[in-house]
């Protein structure tokens, strides 16, 4: 006869409710660990997917994901001439928020260097990659768009030709993939009035210098389109992605490019570390702290629950002692209940998590190592939390059964 099982059957309703409560608390602990993993995965997702050996960014910056980086478009051609470089790709990245069908649409815009990069590497679940240089986009499913949807961004309208899954940025925003030219158009879009004021300001600046007064055609040129004025640079890109030739050490190529005064160069691993130690570091620390606190709270709650369960059966424990039951029987009963409470709570947490976590707004990734670690922690908590109940049971005198 197992006393722990007999006692649970005697108070089955209370034990079941207690187990469900512990399970939900452990589910939150499990979810915090999964969110921690998800933040790390989302932060490095693009860096891993783009698979560039080197990232060339604006001098003194840490890359397009950590902070603003501005580079001239022709830098990709300059980098391509460096010995050891086999491919360069222009890269544009920024975030926009617009209204679409009456709802806010926040898109992490990523520009691909079409036609070198059409997006064949994207995990498409429907549709196709980009097939032309303008007016097409590939959207992640989290944006709520469907194939064939027409999305107005700036002065142009883009048609959704492909859908991806799980492609989001470090902030949880769904990615929209455009050509680099379209991404620049979206980023540097200005209203008609802003364009008119900028042209008027250019004319005013030219008119205030002697060259403008002596050469009137310059005033006419200043009123023209920005792209038609050679002295004005075209829209900037965020970075240049570099692939080196097989057998070439990326650090050797990086050292050569780093000698240029206008750029900084990071390897793929360095870019990952810069991302993890920068934009997402505080979020990771906060989630980690909450996980530790919830684990401690779980231990305290389980200890109090087992202590309360022990108080409810002090008379039964005294009676067992009076009839000569050894202490190990009483200790075993309390310890078995603690282990059963922890095991069933962990099982409920895992099952609830499998159903709830996919519905969270941020990605929750449950790693097997994390689950094993949490299971060991629950085992330790179960044993330690039973100590308080065991301590109370050992203080019970047999003659209390007669009172």
Secondary structure by P-SEA (a helix, b strand, c coil): ccaaaaaaaaaaaaaaaaaaaaaaaaaaaaaaaaaaaaaaaaaaaaaaaacccbbbcccccccccccbbbbccaaaaaaaacccccbbbbbbbbbbbbbcccbbbbbbbbbcccccccccccccccccccccccccccccccccccccbbbbcccbbbbbccccccccccccbbbbbccaaaaaaaaacccaaaaaaaaaaaaaaaaacaaaaacaaaaaaaacccccccccccccccbbbbbbcccccaaaaaaaaacccccccccaaaaaaaaaaccaaaaaaaaaaaaaaaaaaaaaaaaaaaaaaaaacaaaaaaaaaacccaaaaaaaaaaaaaaaaaaaaaaaaaaaaacccccccbbbbbaaaaaaaaaaaaaaaaaaaaaaaaaaaacccccccc
